[in-house]
Amino acid sequence: MIAVAFEYGASAATEFLDAHRISARTPFQTRGWWRAWIREAADAEGATPVLVHMTRTDGPTLVVGLQLHQDGSTALLRALSWPWADYHEVAEVGDAAPTGAGPDITGLAEAIDRCQREFGARLELSNLRADGPLLRAVTELGAAPRPSDTVFRLDLTNSDVVRGVSERRDMRRKRRRIERLGKLRLTCADTPEQLAARLPSFIELHTQQWGDRPDTVAPFDGGVVDRTYAAVAAEPSSTARLHELWLDDTLLAGWFGFWHDRTYYAYRAAYDLSHGRDSPGHLLTAAMVTELAAQETDTFDLTRGAYGYKLELPSSSAPTMTASREQPCRV
């Protein structure tokens, strides 16, 4: 027997997250990410948060973060923080044990089915991890998975990969050229206080680079995007990091991301256009790869999107998955 419950709405979902410790499979299921997104972005996205949690006596309590949208007369259930999150997966209440019983896929499928019936909604999930329990559960419900986006990763346990990024011939040449102007240094803000101090400069750098481009996605504009990033950065459990590359006291490039479970997730980057010929973004990546590998990080996850700079790196690629399911008949 399993017990299934729903926390519907921003207040109920936030109260649940405040009351429970959450073990996340990616940074996009941490309590900090979910809380910040619900508080700052959900209403702007026209989304009502729904936390589905499934409890059984002989296994972990699983939590699926969903959000309810209304598309005309059609109710839709999507993954919580869509389309902001790069990965969607289940979480667990409490500290997840490294060994022990795996998640109850059949029970998880039953919980999702009950949620669909409760809200009379079509299920549309994207960017599911291909090897994860959430995809397995919706597949058990009859959803036919298909590729969603491509993600790219660097294996930092492979010294050849690390050297292939940090010691590329063109990078060595550009590093030597820019170092004639001053000293390069890498910094990392990794506490809420440090992030609060540095985030405005990163936002300004990103706005200067992307502000006038028509292909910008979710630009910083002083509104909900800025507030959501600040809220995520203020949550210690979000594992947010801001790496910055400096030339003396000039900020050349920054990368806002997350360090979670021995993986660095590169979320949003920006660089100084006036130094574009020296590829400050590539120089930042090379410096980060070297430092993260030395800190025993296993993976540099470049996340979704087949951008050119990712294809230049010695990365591996894999698809995330999309799965949908029509509204089930009420019983």
C-alpha positions, -999 to 999 in steps of 0.1 A, spaced: 0 0 0 11 35 -7 -2 69 5 -4 97 -21 -9 133 -12 -8 166 -32 4 200 -20 -15 224 -43 -6 261 -47 24 282 -38 17 284 0 11 247 5 41 237 -16 64 262 2 51 250 36 59 214 26 94 223 15 100 243 47 90 213 68 111 186 50 147 179 41 149 171 4 174 148 -14 177 159 -50 190 141 -80 200 173 -98 202 209 -86 168 216 -102 150 195 -75 167 210 -45 145 226 -19 164 259 -25 157 259 -63 121 249 -59 114 274 -31 130 303 -50 112 294 -83 78 290 -66 82 323 -47 94 345 -76 87 329 -110 56 306 -107 30 333 -110 48 351 -138 48 318 -157 11 312 -151 19 281 -132 3 266 -100 28 244 -81 17 209 -73 40 186 -52 30 150 -54 45 128 -26 42 91 -23 48 74 10 52 38 18 64 20 50 92 0 33 108 27 11 116 64 7 90 91 3 92 103 -32 83 138 -43 75 148 -79 74 186 -85 47 195 -111 29 227 -121 -6 231 -134 -12 253 -165 -44 262 -182 -41 263 -221 -76 275 -231 -99 247 -220 -71 222 -215 -54 216 -181 -17 207 -185 7 193 -159 43 201 -166 74 196 -144 79 222 -117 101 251 -129 96 243 -165 110 258 -188 138 271 -165 152 238 -153 176 218 -175 167 185 -159 135 171 -143 135 142 -119 120 130 -87 133 139 -52 132 121 -19 122 133 16 151 130 40 187 119 34 188 95 5 208 64 14 235 55 -11 224 19 -8 191 3 -1 158 -2 -19 155 17 -51 125 39 -59 91 22 -63 85 28 -100 50 13 -100 40 33 -70 54 64 -85 34 57 -117 2 53 -96 9 86 -78 13 105 -111 -19 88 -125 -38 99 -94 -26 134 -99 -37 135 -135 -71 123 -125 -74 147 -96 -68 177 -119 -82 163 -151 -50 173 -169 -28 162 -197 8 154 -187 36 170 -207 71 164 -193 103 174 -211 141 172 -203 137 140 -182 169 122 -174 171 92 -197 181 68 -169 158 83 -142 129 69 -122 105 97 -134 109 86 -171 105 50 -161 73 58 -142 56 77 -170 67 50 -195 50 25 -173 18 46 -177 21 41 -214 38 73 -225 62 69 -254 94 87 -247 112 107 -274 144 128 -274 140 163 -260 173 183 -259 209 173 -261 231 177 -231 269 178 -231 293 167 -204 330 167 -197 344 137 -178 368 154 -153 380 120 -141 397 116 -175 430 135 -175 430 135 -213 397 154 -213 409 179 -187 441 185 -207 421 187 -239 402 217 -225 428 234 -204 458 230 -227 443 235 -262 468 252 -285 446 281 -293 438 286 -256 474 286 -246 481 313 -273 452 335 -262 461 330 -225 497 342 -232 484 372 -252 460 384 -226 484 378 -198 507 405 -214 480 429 -202 479 418 -166 473 388 -142 445 363 -148 427 350 -117 397 328 -111 373 334 -82 343 315 -69 314 329 -49 298 299 -31 279 313 -1 247 333 -1 266 364 12 293 362 -15 267 355 -42 246 385 -32 277 407 -35 287 394 -69 254 386 -87 247 422 -97 280 424 -116 272 391 -134 238 404 -144 253 436 -157 278 416 -177 252 394 -192 229 423 -200 257 441 -219 264 409 -239 228 398 -246 205 428 -239 201 438 -275 200 404 -291 167 390 -305 177 354 -296 181 361 -259 161 336 -237 148 349 -204 170 381 -203 178 400 -172 156 431 -172 153 441 -136 122 420 -131 113 384 -124 144 368 -139 167 390 -117 146 383 -86 146 346 -92 183 343 -96 188 364 -64 164 341 -46 181 310 -58 215 324 -48 201 332 -13 192 296 -7 221 276 7 206 242 -4 204 254 -41 242 247 -43 246 279 -65 281 290 -75 294 320 -94 328 316 -110 345 347 -124 376 353 -145 395 385 -139 422 404 -156 437 423 -127 405 442 -115 386 438 -148 358 412 -149 363 392 -181 337 364 -178 313 347 -154 295 315 -151 265 310 -128 259 273 -120 256 247 -94 279 222 -77 258 191 -68 267 155 -60 303 158 -75 290 174 -107 292 210 -118 261 222 -137 269 252 -159 237 271 -161 243 307 -175 275 324 -188 285 359 -198 317 376 -210 331 411 -217 326 418 -254 355 442 -255 378 412 -249 360 389 -273 390 383 -295 407 366 -266 377 342 -260 373 350 -223 345 325 -220 367 297 -232 395 309 -209 370 308 -180 359 273 -189 395 261 -191 404 276 -157 372 261 -141 378 226 -156 414 226 -141 402 238 -107 371 215 -105 391 185 -115 416 192 -88 387 195 -63 376 159 -73 346 170 -93 336 141 -115 316 159 -143 314 193 -158 278 193 -171 274 218 -199 236 212 -198 212 215 -227 217 232 -261 240 222 -289 259 255 -290 291 258 -310 315 262 -281 303 229 -266 309 211 -298 345 224 -298 352 207 -264 360 170 -258 326 164 -244 302 135 -246 265 141 -255 233 124 -246 196 133 -250 171 142 -224 137 128 -230 101 141 -235 70 121 -225 34 130 -227 2 113 -216 -34 122 -223 -58 130 -196 -69 96 -182 -106 87 -178 -120 94 -144 -131 63 -124 
